[in-house]
């Protein structure tokens, strides 16, 4: 058995929404699923007849024999699980918090516990909740494409959690996952495995191959299609939030742009690349930053020389304006993926994010990326120095907690 049991590094912030999701799922199991599992369904419930009919009771098997084998929770799942043949908006969401057994619940909550905190840390609490639910809905609808006529309820948080894994796969490629290897009595140990290797194994070996072998999940009791759909939804949302211009604007930059627009002197030539370069050359860094940050069109930003953009980013860092520097460096990375100065942009993003305690994990990733791609001794030296300092702080924190 190969079982993930933890990851590294982890953020310092408290993942309140992740804890809330864990708590709600566990509470539903103990307060709803477990008690109803030991109860018989109400024989006068009109939904019971529909349930028995969908089970295939047509007279060959006595209805009483089937009734004796089902619980009130089976009927509850039939009512609040998502049935592709009879879709409803309510069950799109209620199905995400129901589970079919202890192992089903445990496996889902373990993955959410390990991978959810970093993703919430990066997204923020409310966006994380929205993305979690959105990925869960996307997973359910993707699964339904392949079993459109099925009346079998789909339940479980695994589609939404697979969405979280998609975010993690894209945003934390350098993280390591601690995996328990349990081949008793020969091997019982833990090893650190790159996160993308673990998640790639989960996607391809645990889901894509079984999905293909069971004709889209039609011949299996496991919703492989929901896992795949959730993972793809998470990847898509993470890519959009990271790459699409306008989706990753920080509040400080939006306020800055509004103020700059109100103070605009009407000089239409003042935001040209030549003007910005002249301002930097003359040491008027604030004027250059004002003009560049006013540019909302991707083509206009790309027309400004890379060195000038990075010089503006460095100036903003010196001024402590990380609310402006972070989106500048991130947009540089998104809009200029083949730029020879890309390593400096990753370094700048890491330096800016490092100043925010809740973004330490993201900062660590940017430093690693800068280190991987740079050919500059200066960039390498700065990235290594900050990585060593972050790792030392992590060791001290672990020592204090123990």
ZAMARGU-4260 file (C-alpha; in steps of 0.2 Angstrom, whole numbers, plus 5000, padded with zeros to 4 digits):
<rodrens>
0) 5000/5000/5000 | 5006/5017/4996 | 4997/5031/5006 | 5001/5050/5006 | 5001/5056/5024
5) 5008/5073/5023 | 5017/5086/5012 | 5031/5100/5013 | 5032/5114/5014 | 5016/5120/5023
10) 5010/5138/5025 | 5009/5146/5042 | 4991/5152/5040 | 4976/5143/5047 | 4966/5135/5034
15) 4949/5139/5041 | 4938/5134/5026 | 4948/5118/5024 | 4944/5114/5042 | 4926/5119/5039
20) 4924/5107/5024 | 4933/5093/5034 | 4921/5096/5049 | 4905/5097/5038 | 4909/5081/5029
25) 4913/5071/5045 | 4898/5079/5054 | 4886/5073/5040 | 4893/5056/5042 | 4891/5055/5061
30) 4875/5064/5062 | 4866/5059/5047 | 4874/5044/5038 | 4878/5033/5053 | 4861/5035/5062
35) 4851/5032/5046 | 4862/5017/5042 | 4854/5007/5057 | 4837/5012/5053 | 4824/5005/5041
40) 4816/5017/5028 | 4798/5022/5031 | 4788/5010/5021 | 4775/5023/5018 | 4788/5035/5010
45) 4783/5037/4991 | 4801/5038/4987 | 4804/5020/4993 | 4793/5013/4978 | 4803/5023/4966
50) 4819/5017/4974 | 4814/4999/4973 | 4809/5001/4955 | 4826/5008/4950 | 4834/4994/4959
55) 4826/4982/4947 | 4813/4975/4958 | 4800/4969/4945 | 4793/4954/4954 | 4807/4941/4952
60) 4813/4946/4969 | 4800/4949/4983 | 4800/4968/4988 | 4801/4962/5006 | 4817/4954/5003
65) 4825/4969/4996 | 4817/4980/5009 | 4825/4970/5023 | 4842/4973/5015 | 4841/4992/5013
70) 4843/5006/5026 | 4835/5023/5028 | 4852/5030/5023 | 4851/5021/5006 | 4835/5030/5003
75) 4843/5047/5009 | 4857/5044/4997 | 4844/5041/4983 | 4836/5057/4987 | 4851/5068/4990
80) 4864/5060/4979 | 4866/5066/4961 | 4856/5055/4948 | 4862/5059/4930 | 4845/5054/4923
85) 4836/5066/4935 | 4848/5080/4938 | 4844/5094/4950 | 4853/5110/4957 | 4851/5104/4975
90) 4859/5087/4973 | 4873/5095/4963 | 4879/5101/4980 | 4872/5090/4993 | 4880/5075/4984
95) 4897/5082/4988 | 4895/5079/5007 | 4888/5061/5007 | 4899/5046/5008 | 4896/5027/5006
100) 4907/5021/5020 | 4921/5023/5032 | 4935/5021/5019 | 4926/5032/5007 | 4926/5046/5020
105) 4943/5043/5027 | 4952/5043/5010 | 4943/5059/5004 | 4947/5068/5021 | 4965/5062/5021
110) 4968/5070/5004 | 4959/5086/5008 | 4969/5087/5024 | 4985/5085/5015 | 4983/5096/5000
115) 4969/5108/5004 | 4979/5120/5016 | 4992/5125/5003 | 4978/5129/4990 | 4967/5139/5002
120) 4983/5148/5008 | 4986/5153/4989 | 4968/5157/4985 | 4961/5165/5001 | 4947/5158/5011
125) 4931/5163/5001 | 4939/5160/4984 | 4945/5143/4990 | 4927/5138/4995 | 4920/5144/4978
130) 4933/5135/4969 | 4930/5119/4979 | 4912/5119/4976 | 4914/5124/4957 | 4926/5110/4955
135) 4914/5098/4963 | 4900/5103/4952 | 4911/5102/4936 | 4917/5084/4942 | 4899/5079/4944
140) 4893/5086/4927 | 4909/5078/4918 | 4904/5061/4925 | 4886/5063/4920 | 4892/5065/4902
145) 4896/5046/4902 | 4881/5039/4911 | 4868/5051/4906 | 4854/5039/4908 | 4859/5032/4925
150) 4848/5033/4941 | 4862/5027/4952 | 4866/5041/4964 | 4883/5049/4963 | 4890/5054/4981
155) 4906/5059/4988 | 4918/5074/4990 | 4931/5066/4979 | 4927/5076/4963 | 4929/5092/4973
160) 4944/5086/4981 | 4951/5081/4964 | 4949/5099/4959 | 4960/5104/4974 | 4973/5092/4968
165) 4972/5100/4951 | 4976/5117/4959 | 4990/5109/4969 | 4997/5100/4954 | 4999/5117/4944
170) 5004/5128/4958 | 5015/5118/4969 | 5026/5108/4958 | 5041/5108/4969 | 5032/5102/4985
175) 5036/5085/4992 | 5023/5072/4998 | 5027/5060/5012 | 5021/5043/5007 | 5019/5028/5018
180) 5025/5012/5010 | 5016/4998/5019 | 5021/4980/5012 | 5020/4971/5029 | 5030/4963/5036
185) 5044/4966/5023 | 5043/4985/5021 | 5035/4998/5032 | 5043/5015/5029 | 5040/5033/5023
190) 5048/5042/5008 | 5047/5059/5001 | 5040/5059/4983 | 5038/5075/4972 | 5020/5081/4972
195) 5018/5080/4954 | 5023/5062/4953 | 5011/5057/4967 | 4997/5067/4959 | 5001/5061/4942
200) 5000/5043/4948 | 4983/5047/4956 | 4977/5054/4940 | 4983/5042/4927 | 4985/5025/4936
205) 4971/5027/4949 | 4958/5035/4937 | 4962/5037/4919 | 4966/5019/4916 | 4952/5012/4926
210) 4940/5024/4917 | 4945/5018/4900 | 4944/5000/4905 | 4927/5001/4913 | 4919/5011/4898
215) 4919/5028/4906 | 4914/5020/4923 | 4898/5012/4917 | 4905/4995/4923 | 4912/5001/4940
220) 4905/5007/4956 | 4919/5020/4957 | 4916/5037/4949 | 4932/5038/4940 | 4925/5051/4928
225) 4921/5063/4942 | 4939/5062/4949 | 4946/5066/4931 | 4933/5080/4929 | 4937/5087/4945
230) 4955/5087/4942 | 4953/5095/4925 | 4942/5108/4933 | 4955/5112/4946 | 4969/5113/4933
235) 4958/5125/4922 | 4953/5136/4936 | 4971/5137/4942 | 4977/5141/4925 | 4964/5154/4923
240) 4968/5163/4939 | 4986/5163/4936 | 4987/5167/4917 | 4972/5176/4911 | 4975/5195/4912
245) 4963/5203/4924 | 4959/5188/4935 | 4974/5190/4946 | 4973/5209/4949 | 4977/5213/4967
250) 4965/5226/4976 | 4980/5238/4978 | 4983/5238/4959 | 4965/5241/4955 | 4964/5256/4967
255) 4981/5263/4960 | 4974/5262/4943 | 4958/5271/4948 | 4968/5285/4956 | 4980/5286/4941
260) 4966/5288/4929 | 4958/5302/4939 | 4975/5311/4940 | 4978/5308/4921 | 4985/5324/4913
265) 4978/5319/4896 | 4995/5317/4888 | 4992/5302/4877 | 5011/5300/4873 | 5016/5299/4891
270) 5013/5280/4892 | 5023/5275/4877 | 5038/5263/4879 | 5050/5277/4874 | 5043/5289/4888
275) 5044/5276/4901 | 5062/5272/4897 | 5066/5290/4897 | 5059/5292/4914 | 5069/5277/4921
280) 5085/5284/4913 | 5082/5301/4921 | 5079/5293/4938 | 5061/5297/4938 | 5056/5280/4943
285) 5039/5285/4951 | 5033/5293/4935 | 5039/5278/4925 | 5029/5266/4937 | 5014/5278/4936
290) 5013/5277/4917 | 5017/5258/4916 | 5004/5253/4929 | 4991/5263/4920 | 4992/5251/4905
295) 4978/5239/4904 | 4981/5232/4887 | 4992/5216/4886 | 5000/5222/4869 | 5004/5239/4877
300) 5013/5231/4892 | 5022/5219/4881 | 5029/5234/4870 | 5038/5240/4885 | 5056/5233/4886
305) 5058/5219/4899 | 5072/5227/4907 | 5061/5243/4910 | 5047/5232/4917 | 5059/5223/4929
310) 5067/5240/4934 | 5049/5246/4939 | 5046/5230/4949 | 5062/5232/4958 | 5058/5250/4962
315) 5041/5245/4969 | 5049/5232/4980 | 5061/5246/4987 | 5046/5257/4991 | 5037/5242/5000
320) 5023/5242/4987 | 5021/5224/4986 | 5003/5225/4982 | 5009/5233/4965 | 5025/5223/4963
325) 5017/5206/4965 | 5004/5207/4950 | 5018/5216/4940 | 5030/5201/4941 | 5016/5188/4939
330) 5009/5196/4924 | 5027/5197/4917 | 5028/5178/4919 | 5011/5175/4911 | 5013/5187/4896
335) 5032/5184/4893 | 5034/5165/4895 | 5049/5164/4883 | 5058/5180/4889 | 5077/5178/4893
340) 5074/5188/4909 | 5060/5177/4916 | 5071/5171/4930 | 5072/5189/4937 | 5053/5190/4936
345) 5052/5174/4946 | 5064/5180/4959 | 5055/5197/4960 | 5039/5188/4963 | 5047/5177/4977
350) 5054/5193/4985 | 5038/5202/4985 | 5028/5187/4991 | 5040/5183/5005 | 5035/5199/5014
355) 5018/5192/5017 | 5017/5178/5030 | 5002/5170/5021 | 5011/5169/5005 | 5027/5161/5011
360) 5023/5144/5002 | 5021/5153/4985 | 5037/5163/4988 | 5046/5147/4990 | 5040/5140/4974
365) 5045/5156/4964 | 5062/5155/4972 | 5064/5137/4966 | 5058/5141/4949 | 5070/5156/4947
370) 5084/5144/4953 | 5080/5131/4940 | 5080/5142/4925 | 5093/5155/4929 | 5110/5157/4921
375) 5114/5172/4931 | 5126/5169/4946 | 5118/5184/4955 | 5100/5178/4953 | 5106/5160/4959
380) 5114/5168/4974 | 5099/5178/4980 | 5087/5164/4977 | 5098/5151/4987 | 5100/5163/5001
385) 5082/5166/5003 | 5078/5148/5001 | 5090/5143/5015 | 5083/5157/5026 | 5065/5150/5024
390) 5071/5132/5027 | 5080/5138/5043 | 5064/5147/5049 | 5054/5131/5045 | 5066/5120/5055
395) 5065/5132/5070 | 5047/5133/5070 | 5046/5114/5069 | 5058/5113/5084 | 5047/5125/5094
400) 5031/5116/5091 | 5039/5099/5096
</rodrens>
